């Protein structure tokens, strides 16, 4: 405990000393007369304390040319520092997945409005205070034709995930006017998952060995039509080959916005972690009709079906969803009313229905300084063929936002009655002055108890940032 406190004090003292050093201006005779190696560099030092016990330090160095260096360290035991670098052709450290990297892990798990359909297939650096447990390295080459709108990008990557999955591969993206073409090929080695019940399961867990993936995607975008399609295969030496395909069409027009989605996956397709996909078929249709003035209506229908893998008979599930709503966007008031119904049927023809409705109201200053308030209320209930559960599950939320130059305040109050009554309070303040900025976030969950009058769980987060610029 003394070591953690000492390291925490060291991190906070470093922020304060850096501020005092930056405020000291060198004499004119000692200032740089010519740009040096650090000329144009931006250095950001940030320290965070969670509940006044866990300390963390983040250092970001932005250099001319777009290169960014990253260091993250905490006072937790057995937690080594995390390093990262990001430039136009090199990315290393904690990463998030984009494009086909996400698609091959969940080919039927993304809706028509997901960004996975349009983003490039690359590793995106995660240089936050809570970096991803997934680490990767990507070397890329870009070539663009000036004036023709053509872009070609080739990337060679390696990924290591917290579950012990390691993989390497290559990706290619080519853009030519309204056309986009992408392909990705990767090789992974998921951990072997033996099971003593493999002898009677309908499909075994991953038996081990290497697993390969190949994915191809194509897209067309015009002024009215945006169409994208993709498909992929998985194959390994000890498992059956599997595949998936998907497509989405978006029609933009003044009278309406229409989105159509279809996705399918075979029972034997496995992601890089060696697991099969539970949702085998997914279809979705969404329609939004803007009315005259600030009103608009929207609705949609979706269907998902599949099997629960690695069970004796692979229990089938079928889920159908209906949704509709009305939006109003005025200068001072925004209103959203949405209703949704969902029917679930399993292989035994047992049916369950979920009904929900939500209303959200915002009023005040949008996008500028001033006071803004919001209120949201959601109700839902569950019905089966045999009974209707009494009462409704409700979630209510009230919020205030106040923003002026250099200061932003937030206050949120929420209540939930299921599975038990609970109240949540959250307050946050953000202050900036010059190259300094700080924030304080206080949250608590209050649960009435029979034994005690009220169970409280408070959490405090303090953060300070300092930006240094070398000119």
C-alpha positions as CSV (number, residue, x, y, z in Angstrom):
1,X,0.0,0.0,0.0
2,X,2.9,2.4,0.8
3,X,4.4,1.7,-2.6
4,X,1.1,2.5,-4.4
5,X,0.7,5.8,-2.4
6,X,4.3,6.7,-3.1
7,X,3.9,6.1,-6.9
8,X,0.6,8.1,-6.9
9,X,2.2,11.0,-5.2
10,X,5.1,10.9,-7.8
11,X,2.6,11.0,-10.7
12,X,0.7,14.0,-9.3
13,X,3.9,15.8,-8.5
14,X,5.1,15.3,-12.0
15,X,2.0,17.2,-13.3
16,X,2.6,20.1,-10.9
17,X,6.3,20.4,-11.6
18,X,5.7,20.3,-15.4
19,X,3.3,23.2,-15.0
20,X,5.8,25.2,-12.9
21,X,8.6,24.5,-15.4
22,X,6.4,25.5,-18.4
23,X,5.5,28.8,-16.8
24,X,9.2,29.8,-16.5
25,X,10.1,31.7,-19.6
26,X,13.7,31.5,-20.8
27,X,15.6,34.7,-21.6
28,X,15.5,35.9,-25.1
29,X,19.2,35.1,-25.5
30,X,18.5,31.4,-24.5
31,X,15.4,30.9,-26.7
32,X,15.8,28.7,-29.8
33,X,16.8,30.7,-32.8
34,X,16.1,27.8,-35.2
35,X,13.6,25.0,-35.1
36,X,15.0,22.0,-33.1
37,X,14.0,18.4,-33.0
38,X,11.1,19.2,-30.6
39,X,9.9,22.2,-32.6
40,X,6.1,21.9,-33.2
41,X,5.7,19.0,-30.6
42,X,2.7,18.9,-28.3
43,X,3.1,17.1,-25.0
44,X,0.0,16.2,-22.9
45,X,0.4,15.0,-19.3
46,X,-2.7,13.7,-17.6
47,X,-3.1,12.1,-14.2
48,X,-6.2,10.3,-12.9
49,X,-7.2,9.2,-9.4
50,X,-10.1,6.7,-8.9
51,X,-11.5,6.8,-5.4
52,X,-8.3,8.4,-4.2
53,X,-6.7,4.9,-4.3
54,X,-5.8,3.9,-7.8
55,X,-3.5,6.4,-9.7
56,X,-2.8,6.5,-13.4
57,X,-0.7,8.6,-15.7
58,X,-1.0,9.1,-19.4
59,X,1.5,10.8,-21.6
60,X,0.8,11.8,-25.2
61,X,3.4,13.3,-27.5
62,X,2.2,14.7,-30.9
63,X,5.0,15.4,-33.3
64,X,4.9,17.2,-36.6
65,X,3.9,14.9,-39.4
66,X,1.1,13.2,-37.5
67,X,3.2,10.9,-35.3
68,X,1.8,10.2,-31.8
69,X,3.6,8.5,-28.9
70,X,1.7,7.1,-26.0
71,X,2.6,6.0,-22.4
72,X,0.1,4.7,-19.8
73,X,1.0,3.5,-16.4
74,X,-0.8,2.8,-13.2
75,X,0.1,2.0,-9.6
76,X,-1.6,-1.4,-9.7
77,X,0.6,-4.4,-8.9
78,X,1.7,-6.6,-11.8
79,X,0.6,-3.9,-14.3
80,X,3.5,-3.0,-16.6
81,X,3.5,0.3,-18.5
82,X,1.7,0.4,-21.8
83,X,3.4,1.9,-24.8
84,X,2.1,2.9,-28.2
85,X,2.9,4.7,-31.4
86,X,0.7,5.9,-34.2
87,X,1.7,7.4,-37.6
88,X,0.5,7.3,-41.1
89,X,2.3,4.0,-41.8
90,X,2.8,2.5,-38.4
91,X,0.5,1.7,-35.5
92,X,1.5,-0.3,-32.4
93,X,0.2,-0.7,-28.9
94,X,-3.4,-1.1,-27.6
95,X,-5.7,-1.1,-30.6
96,X,-9.4,-1.3,-31.5
97,X,-10.7,-3.1,-34.6
98,X,-12.3,-1.4,-37.6
99,X,-14.1,-2.7,-40.8
100,X,-13.6,-6.3,-41.8
101,X,-11.7,-7.0,-38.6
102,X,-14.9,-6.5,-36.7
103,X,-17.1,-8.1,-39.4
104,X,-15.3,-11.5,-39.4
105,X,-15.7,-11.7,-35.6
106,X,-19.4,-11.0,-35.6
107,X,-20.8,-11.3,-39.2
108,X,-24.4,-11.2,-38.1
109,X,-24.1,-8.8,-35.2
110,X,-24.1,-5.4,-36.8
111,X,-27.2,-3.4,-37.7
112,X,-27.7,-1.3,-40.9
113,X,-26.6,1.9,-39.1
114,X,-23.3,0.5,-37.8
115,X,-20.1,2.2,-38.8
116,X,-18.6,-1.2,-39.6
117,X,-20.1,-0.9,-43.1
118,X,-18.1,2.2,-44.1
119,X,-14.9,2.3,-42.0
120,X,-11.6,1.1,-43.4
121,X,-10.3,-2.3,-42.3
122,X,-7.4,-1.2,-40.0
123,X,-6.2,-1.2,-36.5
124,X,-7.2,1.9,-34.6
125,X,-5.0,3.1,-31.8
126,X,-6.7,3.2,-28.3
127,X,-4.7,5.8,-26.4
128,X,-7.3,6.4,-23.7
129,X,-7.0,6.2,-19.9
130,X,-8.5,2.7,-20.1
131,X,-6.7,1.2,-23.1
132,X,-7.9,-2.0,-24.8
133,X,-6.5,-5.3,-23.6
134,X,-6.0,-6.1,-27.3
135,X,-2.5,-5.2,-28.6
136,X,-1.5,-5.0,-32.2
137,X,1.1,-3.9,-34.8
138,X,0.3,-2.7,-38.3
139,X,2.6,-1.6,-41.1
140,X,0.8,0.1,-44.0
141,X,1.5,1.6,-47.3
142,X,-0.8,4.3,-49.0
143,X,-0.8,5.5,-52.5
144,X,-3.3,8.1,-53.8
145,X,-3.8,9.6,-57.3
146,X,-4.1,13.4,-57.0
147,X,-7.2,14.7,-58.7
148,X,-8.6,11.3,-59.6
149,X,-10.0,10.3,-56.2
150,X,-8.2,7.0,-56.1
151,X,-6.7,5.5,-53.0
152,X,-4.9,2.2,-52.4
153,X,-3.9,1.0,-48.9
154,X,-2.1,-2.2,-48.0
155,X,-1.6,-3.2,-44.3
156,X,0.3,-6.0,-42.7
157,X,-0.9,-6.6,-39.1
158,X,-0.4,-8.8,-36.0
159,X,-2.8,-9.0,-33.1
160,X,-2.6,-10.4,-29.6
161,X,-5.8,-10.6,-27.6
162,X,-6.3,-11.0,-23.8
163,X,-7.9,-14.5,-24.4
164,X,-4.6,-15.7,-25.7
165,X,-5.6,-15.5,-29.4
166,X,-2.7,-14.4,-31.7
167,X,-3.1,-13.7,-35.3
168,X,-1.4,-12.2,-38.4
169,X,-2.6,-11.1,-41.8
170,X,-2.8,-8.6,-44.6
171,X,-5.5,-6.2,-45.7
172,X,-6.1,-4.3,-49.0
173,X,-8.4,-1.4,-49.7
174,X,-8.9,0.4,-53.0
175,X,-11.1,3.4,-53.6
176,X,-11.9,4.6,-57.1
177,X,-14.6,7.2,-57.4
178,X,-17.8,5.8,-56.1
179,X,-16.4,2.2,-55.8
180,X,-14.7,0.7,-52.8
181,X,-13.1,-2.7,-52.7
182,X,-11.6,-4.5,-49.7
183,X,-10.1,-7.8,-48.9
184,X,-8.5,-9.3,-45.8
185,X,-6.7,-12.6,-45.1
186,X,-5.6,-13.7,-41.7
187,X,-4.2,-16.6,-39.7
188,X,-5.0,-17.1,-36.0
189,X,-4.2,-19.7,-33.4
190,X,-7.1,-19.9,-30.9
191,X,-6.6,-21.7,-27.7
192,X,-7.8,-25.3,-27.6
193,X,-11.0,-25.7,-25.6
194,X,-11.4,-29.4,-24.7
195,X,-14.6,-30.5,-23.1
196,X,-15.4,-33.8,-21.4
197,X,-18.9,-33.6,-23.0
198,X,-17.6,-33.5,-26.6
199,X,-18.6,-37.1,-27.2
200,X,-22.4,-36.3,-27.2
201,X,-22.5,-32.6,-28.2
202,X,-23.8,-31.8,-31.7
203,X,-20.7,-29.7,-32.4
204,X,-17.4,-29.8,-30.6
205,X,-15.5,-26.9,-29.1
206,X,-12.5,-25.7,-30.9
207,X,-10.1,-28.7,-31.0
208,X,-6.9,-26.7,-31.6
209,X,-4.6,-25.9,-34.5
210,X,-4.5,-22.9,-36.8
211,X,-7.6,-21.1,-38.2
212,X,-7.6,-19.1,-41.4
213,X,-10.0,-16.4,-42.5
214,X,-10.5,-14.7,-45.9
215,X,-12.9,-11.8,-46.4
216,X,-13.9,-9.8,-49.4
217,X,-16.0,-6.6,-49.5
218,X,-17.3,-4.3,-52.2
219,X,-19.3,-1.1,-52.1
220,X,-20.9,1.5,-54.4
221,X,-21.9,5.0,-53.3
222,X,-23.8,7.5,-55.5
223,X,-25.9,10.5,-54.6
224,X,-29.0,8.4,-53.9
225,X,-27.8,4.8,-53.4
226,X,-25.2,3.3,-51.0
227,X,-24.8,-0.4,-51.4
228,X,-22.2,-2.6,-49.7
229,X,-21.7,-6.4,-49.6
230,X,-19.2,-8.7,-48.0
231,X,-18.5,-12.4,-47.5
232,X,-16.0,-14.5,-45.7
233,X,-14.7,-18.0,-45.0
234,X,-13.1,-19.8,-42.1
235,X,-11.1,-23.0,-42.5
236,X,-8.7,-25.0,-40.4
237,X,-7.0,-28.4,-40.4
238,X,-9.1,-29.8,-37.6
239,X,-12.5,-28.1,-38.2
240,X,-15.0,-27.9,-41.0
241,X,-14.9,-24.9,-43.3
242,X,-17.7,-22.3,-42.8
243,X,-18.8,-19.1,-44.5
244,X,-20.9,-16.0,-44.1
245,X,-22.3,-13.3,-46.3
246,X,-24.1,-10.0,-45.8
247,X,-25.3,-6.9,-47.7
248,X,-26.8,-3.6,-46.9
249,X,-28.6,-1.1,-49.2
250,X,-29.3,2.5,-48.2
251,X,-31.5,4.8,-50.4
252,X,-31.2,8.5,-49.6
253,X,-34.0,10.7,-50.8
254,X,-36.0,13.8,-49.9
255,X,-39.2,11.8,-49.2
256,X,-37.6,9.0,-47.2
257,X,-34.5,7.2,-46.0
258,X,-34.7,3.4,-46.5
259,X,-32.2,0.8,-45.2
260,X,-32.3,-2.9,-46.0
261,X,-30.0,-5.5,-44.4
262,X,-29.4,-9.2,-44.9
263,X,-26.8,-11.4,-43.2
264,X,-26.3,-15.1,-43.0
265,X,-23.7,-17.4,-41.4
266,X,-23.2,-21.2,-41.8
267,X,-23.2,-23.4,-38.7
268,X,-19.5,-24.2,-39.1
269,X,-18.2,-20.7,-39.4
270,X,-15.8,-19.8,-36.6
271,X,-14.3,-16.5,-35.6
272,X,-10.7,-15.9,-34.7
273,X,-11.4,-17.1,-31.2
274,X,-12.5,-20.5,-32.5
275,X,-16.2,-20.0,-31.5
276,X,-19.1,-20.4,-33.8
277,X,-21.8,-17.7,-34.3
278,X,-25.1,-18.1,-32.4
279,X,-27.1,-15.9,-34.8
280,X,-27.2,-17.5,-38.2
281,X,-29.7,-15.2,-40.0
282,X,-30.4,-11.6,-39.6
283,X,-32.6,-9.3,-41.7
284,X,-33.6,-5.7,-41.0
285,X,-35.6,-3.0,-42.7
286,X,-35.7,0.6,-41.5
287,X,-37.6,3.5,-42.9
288,X,-37.5,7.2,-41.8
289,X,-39.9,9.7,-43.3
290,X,-39.2,13.4,-42.6
291,X,-42.3,15.4,-42.4
292,X,-43.0,19.0,-43.1
293,X,-41.2,21.1,-40.5
294,X,-39.5,19.6,-37.5
295,X,-41.5,16.3,-37.4
296,X,-40.3,12.9,-38.7
297,X,-41.5,9.4,-38.2
298,X,-39.5,6.2,-38.4
299,X,-40.1,2.5,-38.1
300,X,-38.6,-0.9,-38.8
301,X,-38.8,-4.6,-38.6
302,X,-36.0,-7.1,-37.8
303,X,-35.7,-10.9,-37.6
304,X,-32.9,-12.9,-36.0
305,X,-32.7,-16.7,-35.9
306,X,-30.0,-19.2,-34.9
307,X,-29.0,-21.9,-32.5
308,X,-27.3,-21.9,-29.1
309,X,-24.1,-23.7,-30.0
310,X,-22.4,-26.6,-28.1
311,X,-25.7,-27.9,-26.6
312,X,-27.1,-31.4,-27.0
313,X,-29.5,-30.5,-29.8
314,X,-28.4,-26.9,-30.5
315,X,-31.6,-25.2,-29.2
316,X,-33.1,-23.0,-31.9
317,X,-34.1,-19.4,-31.3
318,X,-36.1,-17.0,-33.4
319,X,-36.4,-13.3,-32.5
320,X,-38.6,-10.8,-34.3
321,X,-38.6,-7.1,-33.6
322,X,-41.0,-4.3,-34.5
323,X,-40.3,-0.7,-33.8
324,X,-41.8,2.7,-34.6
325,X,-41.4,6.2,-33.4
326,X,-41.9,10.0,-33.8
327,X,-39.3,12.7,-33.5
328,X,-39.6,16.4,-33.1
329,X,-36.6,18.7,-33.4
330,X,-37.3,22.4,-32.7
331,X,-35.0,25.3,-31.9
332,X,-35.6,24.9,-28.1
333,X,-37.3,21.6,-27.7
334,X,-36.5,18.0,-28.9
335,X,-38.9,15.2,-28.4
336,X,-38.5,11.5,-29.2
337,X,-41.2,8.8,-28.7
338,X,-40.3,5.2,-29.5
339,X,-42.2,2.0,-29.1
340,X,-40.8,-1.5,-29.6
341,X,-42.2,-5.0,-29.5
342,X,-40.1,-8.2,-29.6
343,X,-41.3,-11.8,-30.0
344,X,-39.0,-14.7,-29.1
345,X,-39.7,-18.3,-29.9
346,X,-37.5,-21.3,-29.2
347,X,-37.4,-24.8,-30.7
348,X,-40.1,-26.0,-28.3
349,X,-42.5,-23.4,-29.7
350,X,-42.5,-21.5,-26.4
351,X,-43.2,-17.9,-27.0
352,X,-42.1,-14.8,-25.1
353,X,-43.0,-11.2,-25.9
354,X,-41.3,-8.1,-24.7
355,X,-43.0,-4.7,-25.0
356,X,-41.3,-1.4,-24.3
357,X,-41.9,2.3,-24.9
358,X,-39.6,5.3,-24.2
359,X,-40.0,9.0,-24.3
360,X,-37.2,11.5,-24.3
361,X,-37.4,15.3,-24.0
362,X,-34.6,17.8,-24.3
363,X,-34.9,21.6,-23.9
364,X,-32.5,24.5,-23.7
365,X,-29.3,25.4,-25.5
366,X,-28.2,22.9,-28.2
367,X,-24.6,23.0,-29.3
368,X,-23.8,26.3,-27.5
369,X,-23.4,27.9,-24.1
370,X,-26.2,27.9,-21.7
371,X,-28.5,25.6,-19.7
372,X,-29.9,22.4,-21.2
373,X,-32.2,19.9,-19.5
374,X,-33.3,16.4,-20.5
375,X,-35.8,13.8,-19.2
376,X,-36.2,10.2,-20.3
377,X,-38.7,7.5,-19.2
378,X,-38.7,3.9,-20.4
379,X,-41.3,1.2,-19.5
380,X,-41.3,-2.4,-20.4
381,X,-43.0,-5.7,-19.6
382,X,-42.6,-9.4,-20.4
383,X,-45.4,-11.7,-21.5
384,X,-45.4,-15.4,-22.0
385,X,-48.0,-17.8,-23.3
386,X,-48.9,-18.8,-19.7
387,X,-48.8,-15.6,-17.7
388,X,-48.2,-11.9,-17.8
389,X,-45.7,-10.7,-15.2
390,X,-47.4,-8.1,-13.0
391,X,-46.4,-4.5,-13.2
392,X,-43.9,-2.8,-15.5
393,X,-40.1,-2.4,-15.4
394,X,-39.4,1.3,-15.4
395,X,-36.2,3.4,-15.9
396,X,-36.4,7.2,-15.3
397,X,-33.7,9.7,-15.8
398,X,-33.4,13.5,-15.3
399,X,-30.3,15.5,-16.4
400,X,-29.0,19.0,-16.4
401,X,-26.2,20.4,-18.6
402,X,-24.7,23.9,-18.1
403,X,-21.9,25.2,-20.3
404,X,-20.1,28.5,-20.4
405,X,-16.6,29.3,-21.7
406,X,-14.1,27.1,-19.8
407,X,-16.7,25.5,-17.6
408,X,-19.1,22.6,-18.1
409,X,-21.3,21.1,-15.4
410,X,-23.4,17.9,-15.5
411,X,-25.9,16.4,-13.2
412,X,-27.9,13.1,-13.7
413,X,-30.5,11.4,-11.5
414,X,-31.9,8.0,-12.4
415,X,-34.2,5.4,-10.9
416,X,-34.8,1.7,-11.8
417,X,-37.3,-0.6,-10.2
418,X,-36.0,-3.9,-11.5
419,X,-34.7,-6.2,-10.1
420,X,-34.9,-3.9,-7.1
421,X,-35.5,-0.3,-6.5
422,X,-32.2,1.6,-7.0
423,X,-31.2,5.2,-7.5
424,X,-28.1,6.5,-9.2
425,X,-26.7,10.0,-8.8
426,X,-23.9,11.3,-11.1
427,X,-22.3,14.8,-11.0
428,X,-19.4,16.0,-13.2
429,X,-17.5,19.3,-13.6
430,X,-15.0,20.1,-16.3
431,X,-12.9,23.2,-16.1
432,X,-10.2,24.5,-18.4
433,X,-7.8,27.5,-18.2
434,X,-5.2,28.0,-20.8
435,X,-3.2,24.8,-21.2
436,X,-4.7,23.4,-17.9
437,X,-7.8,21.4,-17.6
438,X,-9.4,19.3,-14.9
439,X,-12.5,17.3,-14.2
440,X,-14.2,15.8,-11.1
441,X,-16.8,13.0,-11.5
442,X,-18.8,11.8,-8.5
443,X,-21.3,9.0,-8.8
444,X,-23.2,6.8,-6.4
445,X,-25.8,4.0,-6.4
446,X,-28.3,4.0,-3.6
447,X,-30.2,0.8,-2.9
448,X,-32.9,0.6,-0.2
449,X,-32.2,-2.4,2.0
450,X,-34.3,-4.2,4.6
451,X,-31.4,-4.5,7.0
452,X,-30.1,-1.0,6.6
453,X,-31.9,2.1,5.7
454,X,-29.9,2.7,2.6
455,X,-26.9,1.0,0.9
456,X,-24.6,3.5,-0.7
457,X,-21.8,2.9,-3.1
458,X,-19.8,6.2,-3.8
459,X,-17.2,6.6,-6.5
460,X,-15.0,9.6,-7.1
461,X,-12.7,10.3,-10.1
462,X,-10.3,13.2,-10.3
463,X,-8.4,14.1,-13.4
464,X,-5.9,16.9,-14.3
465,X,-4.3,17.6,-17.6
466,X,-1.5,19.9,-18.7
467,X,-0.5,20.6,-22.3
468,X,3.0,21.8,-23.3
469,X,3.8,23.2,-26.7
470,X,7.3,23.5,-28.1
471,X,7.7,26.4,-30.5
